Amino acid sequence: MRAFLRNNGLTIALIAMFLLSVLGMIWSGQAAHNEDLREHGAPLVGLAAYVTSGDFLAALFENWESEFLQMSAYVMLTAMLYQRGSSESRDPDDPDRPNDQIRSAMRRQMPILSWLYSYSLGIALAVLFIASFVLHWWGSMAASNAEALRHGGQTQSLASYLFDAKLWFESFQNWQSEFLSTAVLVLLSIVLRHKGSPESKPVGAAHSDTGD
């Protein structure tokens, strides 16, 4: 058990932090949602009704959407572009990495599977981004329609809501922060260090060194 915890500590810690954050989001989100309903004289909702509501699902998946967009774009862009001196980039003068090709025999026998495996990380993250966007789209529409009904307004279909400015405002307000934070990480890793982290160059490395 000790070896398992040591070997998987990073994943375990991140999942634990994720679950605690989700619980905090549910607790605070339900309280805020019920306060809004109370102000409009509408009946309050229980925990089960809240976590299946458009308000909660839209808020949850619009954040997942931006994170998976950030990670998929980052994985794909770092395969094509460089930033000299950054630990987050391959060296532009020596971009090829050892053991970065599938064996030629496997490529000949299974070319499609070989290609899919070679780019499977970026593809998986892109699929997760698309799935999260669709769920955000649906949840945001449900939340918007519920609010419209409370105020006697018109509801929208899923197709028409795709062109609603509210949906894209919710997405862009998250996307911009993800791209900014990634750019800041790339640039700060040129001159700053964090001892022991694989996301940082070694403490004694020169600023001009690229990669780890």
Secondary structure as GFF3:
##gff-version 3
##sequence-region A 1 212
A	DSSP	alpha_helix	2	7	.	.	.	ID=ss1
A	DSSP	alpha_helix	9	39	.	.	.	ID=ss2
A	DSSP	alpha_helix	47	51	.	.	.	ID=ss3
A	DSSP	alpha_helix	54	78	.	.	.	ID=ss4
A	DSSP	alpha_helix	104	109	.	.	.	ID=ss5
A	DSSP	alpha_helix	111	118	.	.	.	ID=ss6
A	DSSP	alpha_helix	120	150	.	.	.	ID=ss7
A	DSSP	alpha_helix	158	161	.	.	.	ID=ss8
A	DSSP	alpha_helix	165	191	.	.	.	ID=ss9
###
